[in-house]
Amino acid sequence: MERKYRLKAGETREKCAKYFQRCQETGQVPTAPGLALALGLEGREELEGLAGKEGRTCALLRRALSQVEEANIQAAYKRDSGPSARFILQNGFGYSEKPRQEAPSGIIRVRLTEED
């Protein structure tokens, strides 16, 4: 059964701000699971699911997730630890070392023939 999320935009903004402030004060890098828990959610999947919906609260969640991503990118640059930075960016945020291949553009013709 799906859990109903009833946090209003003002509450969401306040809880996100408190989470980021606490991370700054303690020197911790913000994470999506940490943000989800600060908002009273079960975890990252629920947070990302809600962020994919429409509405003011969901827009705030998308912005907060972008802040988490930016903080992780900056932390990776500061640490200058290539392997760990690569791991975080690839597994946490979908970055890739290889560019995505585009599907060929143009017209594709298919000829169908009948078999006897």
ZATILUM-962120 format. One record per atom (N, C-alpha, C, CB): residue number from 1; residue in three letters; atom name; x, y, z. Coordinates in pm, whole numbers, plus 50000, padded with zeros to 5 digits. Glycine has a CB too. Example, Ala and Ser with C-alpha at 12.3 -4.5 7.8 and 13.67 -1.06 7.14 Angstrom:
BEGIN
@i 1&aa ALA&at N&u 51319&v 49431&w 50780
@i 1&aa ALA&at CA&u 51230&v 49550&w 50780
@i 1&aa ALA&at C&u 51320&v 49670&w 50780
@i 1&aa ALA&at CB&u 51131&v 49553&w 50905
@i 2&aa SER&at N&u 51285&v 49775&w 50708
@i 2&aa SER&at CA&u 51367&v 49894&w 50714
@i 2&aa SER&at C&u 51290&v 50003&w 50787
@i 2&aa SER&at CB&u 51408&v 49940&w 50572
//
This chain:
BEGIN
@i 1&aa MET&at N&u 50084&v 49882&w 50000
@i 1&aa MET&at CA&u 50000&v 50000&w 50000
@i 1&aa MET&at C&u 50089&v 50124&w 50000
@i 1&aa MET&at CB&u 49904&v 50000&w 50122
@i 2&aa GLU&at N&u 50056&v 50219&w 49912
@i 2&aa GLU&at CA&u 50137&v 50339&w 49900
@i 2&aa GLU&at C&u 50111&v 50434&w 50016
@i 2&aa GLU&at CB&u 50109&v 50409&w 49766
@i 3&aa ARG&at N&u 50219&v 50487&w 50071
@i 3&aa ARG&at CA&u 50209&v 50581&w 50182
@i 3&aa ARG&at C&u 50177&v 50719&w 50127
@i 3&aa ARG&at CB&u 50341&v 50583&w 50265
@i 4&aa LYS&at N&u 50088&v 50791&w 50189
@i 4&aa LYS&at CA&u 50052&v 50926&w 50145
@i 4&aa LYS&at C&u 50148&v 51027&w 50206
@i 4&aa LYS&at CB&u 49907&v 50959&w 50182
@i 5&aa TYR&at N&u 50196&v 51117&w 50124
@i 5&aa TYR&at CA&u 50289&v 51221&w 50167
@i 5&aa TYR&at C&u 50210&v 51350&w 50183
@i 5&aa TYR&at CB&u 50407&v 51239&w 50064
@i 6&aa ARG&at N&u 50203&v 51402&w 50303
@i 6&aa ARG&at CA&u 50119&v 51518&w 50330
@i 6&aa ARG&at C&u 50197&v 51640&w 50378
@i 6&aa ARG&at CB&u 50015&v 51481&w 50431
@i 7&aa LEU&at N&u 50324&v 51648&w 50349
@i 7&aa LEU&at CA&u 50404&v 51763&w 50391
@i 7&aa LEU&at C&u 50376&v 51880&w 50297
@i 7&aa LEU&at CB&u 50555&v 51727&w 50393
@i 8&aa LYS&at N&u 50350&v 51995&w 50353
@i 8&aa LYS&at CA&u 50321&v 52114&w 50273
@i 8&aa LYS&at C&u 50452&v 52180&w 50229
@i 8&aa LYS&at CB&u 50233&v 52214&w 50352
@i 9&aa ALA&at N&u 50442&v 52268&w 50130
@i 9&aa ALA&at CA&u 50561&v 52332&w 50073
@i 9&aa ALA&at C&u 50641&v 52407&w 50180
@i 9&aa ALA&at CB&u 50520&v 52429&w 49961
@i 10&aa GLY&at N&u 50573&v 52480&w 50268
@i 10&aa GLY&at CA&u 50643&v 52555&w 50372
@i 10&aa GLY&at C&u 50720&v 52464&w 50467
@i 10&aa GLY&at CB&u 50545&v 52639&w 50451
@i 11&aa GLU&at N&u 50657&v 52354&w 50507
@i 11&aa GLU&at CA&u 50723&v 52256&w 50594
@i 11&aa GLU&at C&u 50842&v 52193&w 50524
@i 11&aa GLU&at CB&u 50623&v 52146&w 50638
@i 12&aa THR&at N&u 50824&v 52161&w 50397
@i 12&aa THR&at CA&u 50931&v 52098&w 50320
@i 12&aa THR&at C&u 51050&v 52191&w 50310
@i 12&aa THR&at CB&u 50881&v 52059&w 50180
@i 13&aa ARG&at N&u 51024&v 52318&w 50278
@i 13&aa ARG&at CA&u 51131&v 52417&w 50267
@i 13&aa ARG&at C&u 51207&v 52428&w 50399
@i 13&aa ARG&at CB&u 51075&v 52554&w 50226
@i 14&aa GLU&at N&u 51133&v 52434&w 50509
@i 14&aa GLU&at CA&u 51193&v 52449&w 50642
@i 14&aa GLU&at C&u 51277&v 52326&w 50679
@i 14&aa GLU&at CB&u 51084&v 52471&w 50747
@i 15&aa LYS&at N&u 51223&v 52207&w 50657
@i 15&aa LYS&at CA&u 51296&v 52084&w 50691
@i 15&aa LYS&at C&u 51421&v 52068&w 50605
@i 15&aa LYS&at CB&u 51205&v 51962&w 50675
@i 16&aa CYS&at N&u 51411&v 52104&w 50478
@i 16&aa CYS&at CA&u 51529&v 52096&w 50390
@i 16&aa CYS&at C&u 51636&v 52193&w 50438
@i 16&aa CYS&at CB&u 51489&v 52127&w 50243
@i 17&aa ALA&at N&u 51595&v 52316&w 50469
@i 17&aa ALA&at CA&u 51692&v 52416&w 50516
@i 17&aa ALA&at C&u 51760&v 52370&w 50644
@i 17&aa ALA&at CB&u 51622&v 52551&w 50540
@i 18&aa LYS&at N&u 51685&v 52313&w 50736
@i 18&aa LYS&at CA&u 51744&v 52262&w 50860
@i 18&aa LYS&at C&u 51843&v 52150&w 50832
@i 18&aa LYS&at CB&u 51634&v 52213&w 50956
@i 19&aa TYR&at N&u 51808&v 52062&w 50741
@i 19&aa TYR&at CA&u 51897&v 51950&w 50707
@i 19&aa TYR&at C&u 52029&v 52003&w 50650
@i 19&aa TYR&at CB&u 51829&v 51855&w 50606
@i 20&aa PHE&at N&u 52021&v 52095&w 50554
@i 20&aa PHE&at CA&u 52143&v 52148&w 50493
@i 20&aa PHE&at C&u 52225&v 52228&w 50594
@i 20&aa PHE&at CB&u 52108&v 52235&w 50372
@i 21&aa GLN&at N&u 52158&v 52301&w 50682
@i 21&aa GLN&at CA&u 52229&v 52376&w 50787
@i 21&aa GLN&at C&u 52303&v 52280&w 50880
@i 21&aa GLN&at CB&u 52129&v 52464&w 50867
@i 22&aa ARG&at N&u 52236&v 52173&w 50921
@i 22&aa ARG&at CA&u 52299&v 52075&w 51010
@i 22&aa ARG&at C&u 52420&v 52010&w 50943
@i 22&aa ARG&at CB&u 52197&v 51966&w 51051
@i 23&aa CYS&at N&u 52409&v 51980&w 50815
@i 23&aa CYS&at CA&u 52522&v 51922&w 50741
@i 23&aa CYS&at C&u 52639&v 52019&w 50738
@i 23&aa CYS&at CB&u 52480&v 51885&w 50598
@i 24&aa GLN&at N&u 52608&v 52147&w 50716
@i 24&aa GLN&at CA&u 52714&v 52248&w 50712
@i 24&aa GLN&at C&u 52781&v 52262&w 50848
@i 24&aa GLN&at CB&u 52657&v 52383&w 50667
@i 25&aa GLU&at N&u 52702&v 52263&w 50954
@i 25&aa GLU&at CA&u 52756&v 52279&w 51090
@i 25&aa GLU&at C&u 52842&v 52160&w 51132
@i 25&aa GLU&at CB&u 52643&v 52298&w 51189
@i 26&aa THR&at N&u 52805&v 52040&w 51090
@i 26&aa THR&at CA&u 52877&v 51920&w 51131
@i 26&aa THR&at C&u 52986&v 51879&w 51031
@i 26&aa THR&at CB&u 52781&v 51806&w 51149
@i 27&aa GLY&at N&u 52991&v 51946&w 50917
@i 27&aa GLY&at CA&u 53091&v 51914&w 50816
@i 27&aa GLY&at C&u 53058&v 51791&w 50734
@i 27&aa GLY&at CB&u 53222&v 51894&w 50882
@i 28&aa GLN&at N&u 52934&v 51746&w 50742
@i 28&aa GLN&at CA&u 52892&v 51629&w 50664
@i 28&aa GLN&at C&u 52846&v 51673&w 50525
@i 28&aa GLN&at CB&u 52780&v 51552&w 50737
@i 29&aa VAL&at N&u 52869&v 51587&w 50429
@i 29&aa VAL&at CA&u 52820&v 51611&w 50293
@i 29&aa VAL&at C&u 52676&v 51563&w 50288
@i 29&aa VAL&at CB&u 52909&v 51539&w 50185
@i 30&aa PRO&at N&u 52583&v 51646&w 50241
@i 30&aa PRO&at CA&u 52443&v 51604&w 50232
@i 30&aa PRO&at C&u 52427&v 51484&w 50139
@i 30&aa PRO&at CB&u 52354&v 51720&w 50184
@i 31&aa THR&at N&u 52333&v 51398&w 50171
@i 31&aa THR&at CA&u 52303&v 51282&w 50087
@i 31&aa THR&at C&u 52153&v 51274&w 50064
@i 31&aa THR&at CB&u 52355&v 51151&w 50152
@i 32&aa ALA&at N&u 52114&v 51208&w 49958
@i 32&aa ALA&at CA&u 51971&v 51189&w 49931
@i 32&aa ALA&at C&u 51903&v 51107&w 50041
@i 32&aa ALA&at CB&u 51951&v 51120&w 49795
@i 33&aa PRO&at N&u 51965&v 50998&w 50090
@i 33&aa PRO&at CA&u 51902&v 50924&w 50200
@i 33&aa PRO&at C&u 51890&v 51009&w 50327
@i 33&aa PRO&at CB&u 51980&v 50797&w 50230
@i 34&aa GLY&at N&u 51992&v 51089&w 50356
@i 34&aa GLY&at CA&u 51987&v 51176&w 50473
@i 34&aa GLY&at C&u 51877&v 51279&w 50462
@i 34&aa GLY&at CB&u 52121&v 51246&w 50493
@i 35&aa LEU&at N&u 51861&v 51336&w 50343
@i 35&aa LEU&at CA&u 51754&v 51433&w 50320
@i 35&aa LEU&at C&u 51618&v 51366&w 50335
@i 35&aa LEU&at CB&u 51767&v 51495&w 50180
@i 36&aa ALA&at N&u 51604&v 51247&w 50280
@i 36&aa ALA&at CA&u 51477&v 51174&w 50291
@i 36&aa ALA&at C&u 51441&v 51150&w 50437
@i 36&aa ALA&at CB&u 51486&v 51039&w 50216
@i 37&aa LEU&at N&u 51537&v 51106&w 50515
@i 37&aa LEU&at CA&u 51511&v 51080&w 50657
@i 37&aa LEU&at C&u 51477&v 51208&w 50732
@i 37&aa LEU&at CB&u 51631&v 51012&w 50723
@i 38&aa ALA&at N&u 51544&v 51318&w 50698
@i 38&aa ALA&at CA&u 51514&v 51447&w 50762
@i 38&aa ALA&at C&u 51372&v 51493&w 50731
@i 38&aa ALA&at CB&u 51615&v 51553&w 50715
@i 39&aa LEU&at N&u 51320&v 51451&w 50617
@i 39&aa LEU&at CA&u 51183&v 51487&w 50578
@i 39&aa LEU&at C&u 51079&v 51389&w 50632
@i 39&aa LEU&at CB&u 51172&v 51494&w 50427
@i 40&aa GLY&at N&u 51125&v 51285&w 50699
@i 40&aa GLY&at CA&u 51033&v 51186&w 50755
@i 40&aa GLY&at C&u 50991&v 51079&w 50657
@i 40&aa GLY&at CB&u 50913&v 51255&w 50807
@i 41&aa LEU&at N&u 51068&v 51064&w 50550
@i 41&aa LEU&at CA&u 51037&v 50962&w 50450
@i 41&aa LEU&at C&u 51113&v 50834&w 50481
@i 41&aa LEU&at CB&u 51072&v 51013&w 50308
@i 42&aa GLU&at N&u 51076&v 50728&w 50413
@i 42&aa GLU&at CA&u 51140&v 50598&w 50437
@i 42&aa GLU&at C&u 51279&v 50589&w 50376
@i 42&aa GLU&at CB&u 51054&v 50487&w 50381
@i 43&aa GLY&at N&u 51305&v 50661&w 50269
@i 43&aa GLY&at CA&u 51437&v 50654&w 50207
@i 43&aa GLY&at C&u 51443&v 50727&w 50075
@i 43&aa GLY&at CB&u 51476&v 50511&w 50187
@i 44&aa ARG&at N&u 51555&v 50710&w 50009
@i 44&aa ARG&at CA&u 51584&v 50778&w 49884
@i 44&aa ARG&at C&u 51479&v 50750&w 49776
@i 44&aa ARG&at CB&u 51720&v 50739&w 49834
@i 45&aa GLU&at N&u 51436&v 50625&w 49764
@i 45&aa GLU&at CA&u 51341&v 50589&w 49659
@i 45&aa GLU&at C&u 51210&v 50667&w 49674
@i 45&aa GLU&at CB&u 51313&v 50439&w 49661
@i 46&aa GLU&at N&u 51162&v 50678&w 49797
@i 46&aa GLU&at CA&u 51038&v 50752&w 49820
@i 46&aa GLU&at C&u 51058&v 50900&w 49787
@i 46&aa GLU&at CB&u 50991&v 50736&w 49966
@i 47&aa LEU&at N&u 51173&v 50955&w 49826
@i 47&aa LEU&at CA&u 51204&v 51095&w 49797
@i 47&aa LEU&at C&u 51208&v 51119&w 49646
@i 47&aa LEU&at CB&u 51339&v 51135&w 49860
@i 48&aa GLU&at N&u 51278&v 51035&w 49574
@i 48&aa GLU&at CA&u 51288&v 51052&w 49429
@i 48&aa GLU&at C&u 51153&v 51031&w 49360
@i 48&aa GLU&at CB&u 51391&v 50954&w 49371
@i 49&aa GLY&at N&u 51073&v 50940&w 49412
@i 49&aa GLY&at CA&u 50939&v 50920&w 49356
@i 49&aa GLY&at C&u 50852&v 51044&w 49371
@i 49&aa GLY&at CB&u 50872&v 50801&w 49422
@i 50&aa LEU&at N&u 50859&v 51105&w 49488
@i 50&aa LEU&at CA&u 50781&v 51227&w 49512
@i 50&aa LEU&at C&u 50833&v 51343&w 49429
@i 50&aa LEU&at CB&u 50783&v 51263&w 49661
@i 51&aa ALA&at N&u 50964&v 51351&w 49414
@i 51&aa ALA&at CA&u 51024&v 51460&w 49336
@i 51&aa ALA&at C&u 50983&v 51452&w 49190
@i 51&aa ALA&at CB&u 51176&v 51457&w 49348
@i 52&aa GLY&at N&u 50946&v 51334&w 49143
@i 52&aa GLY&at CA&u 50905&v 51316&w 49005
@i 52&aa GLY&at C&u 50762&v 51356&w 48977
@i 52&aa GLY&at CB&u 50924&v 51175&w 48967
@i 53&aa LYS&at N&u 50690&v 51394&w 49080
@i 53&aa LYS&at CA&u 50550&v 51434&w 49063
@i 53&aa LYS&at C&u 50539&v 51585&w 49044
@i 53&aa LYS&at CB&u 50464&v 51389&w 49184
@i 54&aa GLU&at N&u 50418&v 51633&w 49023
@i 54&aa GLU&at CA&u 50393&v 51775&w 49001
@i 54&aa GLU&at C&u 50352&v 51844&w 49130
@i 54&aa GLU&at CB&u 50285&v 51795&w 48894
@i 55&aa GLY&at N&u 50376&v 51974&w 49137
@i 55&aa GLY&at CA&u 50333&v 52053&w 49251
@i 55&aa GLY&at C&u 50448&v 52129&w 49315
@i 55&aa GLY&at CB&u 50267&v 51965&w 49353
@i 56&aa ARG&at N&u 50412&v 52226&w 49400
@i 56&aa ARG&at CA&u 50513&v 52311&w 49464
@i 56&aa ARG&at C&u 50605&v 52231&w 49554
@i 56&aa ARG&at CB&u 50447&v 52421&w 49544
@i 57&aa THR&at N&u 50548&v 52144&w 49635
@i 57&aa THR&at CA&u 50629&v 52064&w 49727
@i 57&aa THR&at C&u 50725&v 51976&w 49648
@i 57&aa THR&at CB&u 50540&v 51978&w 49818
@i 58&aa CYS&at N&u 50679&v 51916&w 49542
@i 58&aa CYS&at CA&u 50763&v 51828&w 49461
@i 58&aa CYS&at C&u 50874&v 51907&w 49392
@i 58&aa CYS&at CB&u 50678&v 51754&w 49356
@i 59&aa ALA&at N&u 50845&v 52030&w 49351
@i 59&aa ALA&at CA&u 50948&v 52116&w 49292
@i 59&aa ALA&at C&u 51055&v 52147&w 49395
@i 59&aa ALA&at CB&u 50885&v 52247&w 49237
@i 60&aa LEU&at N&u 51015&v 52170&w 49520
@i 60&aa LEU&at CA&u 51112&v 52194&w 49627
@i 60&aa LEU&at C&u 51199&v 52070&w 49649
@i 60&aa LEU&at CB&u 51039&v 52231&w 49758
@i 61&aa LEU&at N&u 51140&v 51954&w 49639
@i 61&aa LEU&at CA&u 51217&v 51830&w 49656
@i 61&aa LEU&at C&u 51319&v 51814&w 49543
@i 61&aa LEU&at CB&u 51123&v 51708&w 49659
@i 62&aa ARG&at N&u 51280&v 51847&w 49420
@i 62&aa ARG&at CA&u 51374&v 51839&w 49308
@i 62&aa ARG&at C&u 51490&v 51936&w 49329
@i 62&aa ARG&at CB&u 51303&v 51870&w 49175
@i 63&aa ARG&at N&u 51460&v 52055&w 49376
@i 63&aa ARG&at CA&u 51565&v 52154&w 49402
@i 63&aa ARG&at C&u 51658&v 52105&w 49513
@i 63&aa ARG&at CB&u 51503&v 52291&w 49440
@i 64&aa ALA&at N&u 51602&v 52049&w 49618
@i 64&aa ALA&at CA&u 51683&v 51997&w 49729
@i 64&aa ALA&at C&u 51773&v 51883&w 49681
@i 64&aa ALA&at CB&u 51592&v 51949&w 49844
@i 65&aa LEU&at N&u 51721&v 51796&w 49596
@i 65&aa LEU&at CA&u 51804&v 51689&w 49541
@i 65&aa LEU&at C&u 51917&v 51745&w 49455
@i 65&aa LEU&at CB&u 51719&v 51592&w 49458
@i 66&aa SER&at N&u 51891&v 51854&w 49383
@i 66&aa SER&at CA&u 51996&v 51919&w 49306
@i 66&aa SER&at C&u 52103&v 51977&w 49398
@i 66&aa SER&at CB&u 51937&v 52030&w 49216
@i 67&aa GLN&at N&u 52061&v 52031&w 49513
@i 67&aa GLN&at CA&u 52157&v 52082&w 49611
@i 67&aa GLN&at C&u 52244&v 51969&w 49664
@i 67&aa GLN&at CB&u 52084&v 52153&w 49727
@i 68&aa VAL&at N&u 52184&v 51854&w 49689
@i 68&aa VAL&at CA&u 52260&v 51738&w 49736
@i 68&aa VAL&at C&u 52362&v 51698&w 49630
@i 68&aa VAL&at CB&u 52165&v 51618&w 49768
@i 69&aa GLU&at N&u 52319&v 51693&w 49505
@i 69&aa GLU&at CA&u 52410&v 51656&w 49396
@i 69&aa GLU&at C&u 52525&v 51755&w 49385
@i 69&aa GLU&at CB&u 52333&v 51649&w 49262
@i 70&aa GLU&at N&u 52495&v 51884&w 49389
@i 70&aa GLU&at CA&u 52598&v 51987&w 49380
@i 70&aa GLU&at C&u 52697&v 51976&w 49496
@i 70&aa GLU&at CB&u 52534&v 52127&w 49379
@i 71&aa ALA&at N&u 52648&v 51955&w 49617
@i 71&aa ALA&at CA&u 52736&v 51941&w 49733
@i 71&aa ALA&at C&u 52829&v 51822&w 49716
@i 71&aa ALA&at CB&u 52653&v 51927&w 49862
@i 72&aa ASN&at N&u 52779&v 51712&w 49662
@i 72&aa ASN&at CA&u 52862&v 51594&w 49640
@i 72&aa ASN&at C&u 52967&v 51618&w 49531
@i 72&aa ASN&at CB&u 52776&v 51475&w 49603
@i 73&aa ILE&at N&u 52930&v 51689&w 49427
@i 73&aa ILE&at CA&u 53026&v 51721&w 49322
@i 73&aa ILE&at C&u 53137&v 51809&w 49378
@i 73&aa ILE&at CB&u 52956&v 51791&w 49203
@i 74&aa GLN&at N&u 53099&v 51913&w 49452
@i 74&aa GLN&at CA&u 53200&v 52003&w 49511
@i 74&aa GLN&at C&u 53289&v 51929&w 49609
@i 74&aa GLN&at CB&u 53131&v 52121&w 49580
@i 75&aa ALA&at N&u 53231&v 51841&w 49689
@i 75&aa ALA&at CA&u 53311&v 51763&w 49785
@i 75&aa ALA&at C&u 53409&v 51672&w 49711
@i 75&aa ALA&at CB&u 53219&v 51680&w 49877
@i 76&aa ALA&at N&u 53365&v 51616&w 49599
@i 76&aa ALA&at CA&u 53453&v 51530&w 49521
@i 76&aa ALA&at C&u 53570&v 51610&w 49466
@i 76&aa ALA&at CB&u 53375&v 51463&w 49406
@i 77&aa TYR&at N&u 53545&v 51732&w 49421
@i 77&aa TYR&at CA&u 53653&v 51817&w 49371
@i 77&aa TYR&at C&u 53750&v 51855&w 49482
@i 77&aa TYR&at CB&u 53596&v 51943&w 49305
@i 78&aa LYS&at N&u 53696&v 51887&w 49599
@i 78&aa LYS&at CA&u 53781&v 51928&w 49712
@i 78&aa LYS&at C&u 53869&v 51813&w 49759
@i 78&aa LYS&at CB&u 53695&v 51978&w 49828
@i 79&aa ARG&at N&u 53813&v 51693&w 49766
@i 79&aa ARG&at CA&u 53889&v 51577&w 49813
@i 79&aa ARG&at C&u 53990&v 51532&w 49710
@i 79&aa ARG&at CB&u 53795&v 51462&w 49846
@i 80&aa ASP&at N&u 53961&v 51564&w 49584
@i 80&aa ASP&at CA&u 54048&v 51523&w 49474
@i 80&aa ASP&at C&u 54081&v 51374&w 49481
@i 80&aa ASP&at CB&u 54176&v 51605&w 49476
@i 81&aa SER&at N&u 53985&v 51296&w 49521
@i 81&aa SER&at CA&u 54005&v 51152&w 49526
@i 81&aa SER&at C&u 53928&v 51090&w 49410
@i 81&aa SER&at CB&u 53959&v 51092&w 49664
@i 82&aa GLY&at N&u 53995&v 51075&w 49300
@i 82&aa GLY&at CA&u 53934&v 51028&w 49176
@i 82&aa GLY&at C&u 53844&v 50908&w 49188
@i 82&aa GLY&at CB&u 54037&v 50999&w 49081
@i 83&aa PRO&at N&u 53893&v 50796&w 49240
@i 83&aa PRO&at CA&u 53807&v 50677&w 49244
@i 83&aa PRO&at C&u 53680&v 50694&w 49327
@i 83&aa PRO&at CB&u 53885&v 50561&w 49298
@i 84&aa SER&at N&u 53691&v 50756&w 49443
@i 84&aa SER&at CA&u 53570&v 50772&w 49525
@i 84&aa SER&at C&u 53475&v 50873&w 49463
@i 84&aa SER&at CB&u 53606&v 50815&w 49668
@i 85&aa ALA&at N&u 53529&v 50980&w 49406
@i 85&aa ALA&at CA&u 53444&v 51079&w 49340
@i 85&aa ALA&at C&u 53371&v 51016&w 49222
@i 85&aa ALA&at CB&u 53527&v 51200&w 49293
@i 86&aa ARG&at N&u 53443&v 50937&w 49144
@i 86&aa ARG&at CA&u 53383&v 50870&w 49029
@i 86&aa ARG&at C&u 53271&v 50776&w 49074
@i 86&aa ARG&at CB&u 53489&v 50791&w 48950
@i 87&aa PHE&at N&u 53296&v 50702&w 49182
@i 87&aa PHE&at CA&u 53196&v 50609&w 49234
@i 87&aa PHE&at C&u 53070&v 50684&w 49276
@i 87&aa PHE&at CB&u 53253&v 50530&w 49352
@i 88&aa ILE&at N&u 53085&v 50791&w 49351
@i 88&aa ILE&at CA&u 52970&v 50868&w 49399
@i 88&aa ILE&at C&u 52891&v 50924&w 49282
@i 88&aa ILE&at CB&u 53017&v 50983&w 49492
@i 89&aa LEU&at N&u 52960&v 50985&w 49187
@i 89&aa LEU&at CA&u 52890&v 51048&w 49075
@i 89&aa LEU&at C&u 52823&v 50946&w 48983
@i 89&aa LEU&at CB&u 52987&v 51133&w 48996
@i 90&aa GLN&at N&u 52888&v 50833&w 48960
@i 90&aa GLN&at CA&u 52829&v 50732&w 48872
@i 90&aa GLN&at C&u 52713&v 50660&w 48939
@i 90&aa GLN&at CB&u 52934&v 50632&w 48830
@i 91&aa ASN&at N&u 52730&v 50619&w 49062
@i 91&aa ASN&at CA&u 52628&v 50538&w 49128
@i 91&aa ASN&at C&u 52519&v 50620&w 49194
@i 91&aa ASN&at CB&u 52691&v 50449&w 49230
@i 92&aa GLY&at N&u 52552&v 50738&w 49241
@i 92&aa GLY&at CA&u 52453&v 50819&w 49309
@i 92&aa GLY&at C&u 52375&v 50911&w 49219
@i 92&aa GLY&at CB&u 52519&v 50898&w 49413
@i 93&aa PHE&at N&u 52439&v 50952&w 49107
@i 93&aa PHE&at CA&u 52375&v 51054&w 49025
@i 93&aa PHE&at C&u 52371&v 51021&w 48877
@i 93&aa PHE&at CB&u 52446&v 51183&w 49044
@i 94&aa GLY&at N&u 52411&v 50901&w 48839
@i 94&aa GLY&at CA&u 52397&v 50857&w 48701
@i 94&aa GLY&at C&u 52498&v 50913&w 48603
@i 94&aa GLY&at CB&u 52264&v 50892&w 48654
@i 95&aa TYR&at N&u 52609&v 50969&w 48650
@i 95&aa TYR&at CA&u 52711&v 51019&w 48560
@i 95&aa TYR&at C&u 52783&v 50902&w 48495
@i 95&aa TYR&at CB&u 52811&v 51111&w 48635
@i 96&aa SER&at N&u 52841&v 50926&w 48377
@i 96&aa SER&at CA&u 52911&v 50820&w 48305
@i 96&aa SER&at C&u 53037&v 50877&w 48242
@i 96&aa SER&at CB&u 52820&v 50757&w 48198
@i 97&aa GLU&at N&u 53139&v 50794&w 48228
@i 97&aa GLU&at CA&u 53262&v 50837&w 48163
@i 97&aa GLU&at C&u 53246&v 50840&w 48012
@i 97&aa GLU&at CB&u 53377&v 50746&w 48201
@i 98&aa LYS&at N&u 53155&v 50761&w 47961
@i 98&aa LYS&at CA&u 53132&v 50753&w 47817
@i 98&aa LYS&at C&u 53010&v 50835&w 47780
@i 98&aa LYS&at CB&u 53116&v 50606&w 47772
@i 99&aa PRO&at N&u 53018&v 50911&w 47671
@i 99&aa PRO&at CA&u 52899&v 50986&w 47629
@i 99&aa PRO&at C&u 52790&v 50890&w 47583
@i 99&aa PRO&at CB&u 52933&v 51085&w 47515
@i 100&aa ARG&at N&u 52667&v 50931&w 47605
@i 100&aa ARG&at CA&u 52555&v 50849&w 47560
@i 100&aa ARG&at C&u 52551&v 50846&w 47409
@i 100&aa ARG&at CB&u 52421&v 50902&w 47617
@i 101&aa GLN&at N&u 52524&v 50730&w 47354
@i 101&aa GLN&at CA&u 52515&v 50719&w 47210
@i 101&aa GLN&at C&u 52374&v 50754&w 47165
@i 101&aa GLN&at CB&u 52554&v 50577&w 47163
@i 102&aa GLU&at N&u 52369&v 50841&w 47067
@i 102&aa GLU&at CA&u 52241&v 50881&w 47011
@i 102&aa GLU&at C&u 52197&v 50778&w 46908
@i 102&aa GLU&at CB&u 52251&v 51023&w 46947
@i 103&aa ALA&at N&u 52068&v 50760&w 46898
@i 103&aa ALA&at CA&u 52014&v 50672&w 46795
@i 103&aa ALA&at C&u 52036&v 50739&w 46660
@i 103&aa ALA&at CB&u 51862&v 50641&w 46819
@i 104&aa PRO&at N&u 52069&v 50663&w 46557
@i 104&aa PRO&at CA&u 52091&v 50724&w 46426
@i 104&aa PRO&at C&u 51964&v 50793&w 46377
@i 104&aa PRO&at CB&u 52137&v 50618&w 46324
@i 105&aa SER&at N&u 51982&v 50909&w 46319
@i 105&aa SER&at CA&u 51866&v 50981&w 46268
@i 105&aa SER&at C&u 51851&v 50951&w 46119
@i 105&aa SER&at CB&u 51879&v 51134&w 46293
@i 106&aa GLY&at N&u 51736&v 50974&w 46069
@i 106&aa GLY&at CA&u 51710&v 50949&w 45928
@i 106&aa GLY&at C&u 51596&v 50852&w 45910
@i 106&aa GLY&at CB&u 51835&v 50896&w 45859
@i 107&aa ILE&at N&u 51573&v 50817&w 45788
@i 107&aa ILE&at CA&u 51463&v 50728&w 45754
@i 107&aa ILE&at C&u 51515&v 50586&w 45747
@i 107&aa ILE&at CB&u 51396&v 50770&w 45621
@i 108&aa ILE&at N&u 51444&v 50497&w 45809
@i 108&aa ILE&at CA&u 51477&v 50355&w 45802
@i 108&aa ILE&at C&u 51365&v 50288&w 45723
@i 108&aa ILE&at CB&u 51492&v 50291&w 45946
@i 109&aa ARG&at N&u 51402&v 50221&w 45617
@i 109&aa ARG&at CA&u 51303&v 50153&w 45533
@i 109&aa ARG&at C&u 51310&v 50004&w 45562
@i 109&aa ARG&at CB&u 51328&v 50182&w 45382
@i 110&aa VAL&at N&u 51194&v 49945&w 45577
@i 110&aa VAL&at CA&u 51183&v 49801&w 45602
@i 110&aa VAL&at C&u 51097&v 49742&w 45491
@i 110&aa VAL&at CB&u 51122&v 49771&w 45743
@i 111&aa ARG&at N&u 51148&v 49640&w 45425
@i 111&aa ARG&at CA&u 51073&v 49575&w 45319
@i 111&aa ARG&at C&u 51024&v 49440&w 45372
@i 111&aa ARG&at CB&u 51160&v 49557&w 45189
@i 112&aa LEU&at N&u 50895&v 49420&w 45368
@i 112&aa LEU&at CA&u 50835&v 49295&w 45413
@i 112&aa LEU&at C&u 50802&v 49210&w 45292
@i 112&aa LEU&at CB&u 50708&v 49321&w 45498
@i 113&aa THR&at N&u 50837&v 49085&w 45301
@i 113&aa THR&at CA&u 50804&v 48992&w 45192
@i 113&aa THR&at C&u 50727&v 48875&w 45250
@i 113&aa THR&at CB&u 50932&v 48943&w 45118
@i 114&aa GLU&at N&u 50644&v 48817&w 45168
@i 114&aa GLU&at CA&u 50566&v 48702&w 45213
@i 114&aa GLU&at C&u 50647&v 48576&w 45195
@i 114&aa GLU&at CB&u 50433&v 48693&w 45138
@i 115&aa GLU&at N&u 50635&v 48487&w 45292
@i 115&aa GLU&at CA&u 50699&v 48357&w 45279
@i 115&aa GLU&at C&u 50595&v 48259&w 45229
@i 115&aa GLU&at CB&u 50762&v 48310&w 45414
@i 116&aa ASP&at N&u 50637&v 48163&w 45147
@i 116&aa ASP&at CA&u 50543&v 48064&w 45094
@i 116&aa ASP&at C&u 50507&v 47961&w 45195
@i 116&aa ASP&at CB&u 50599&v 47996&w 44973
//
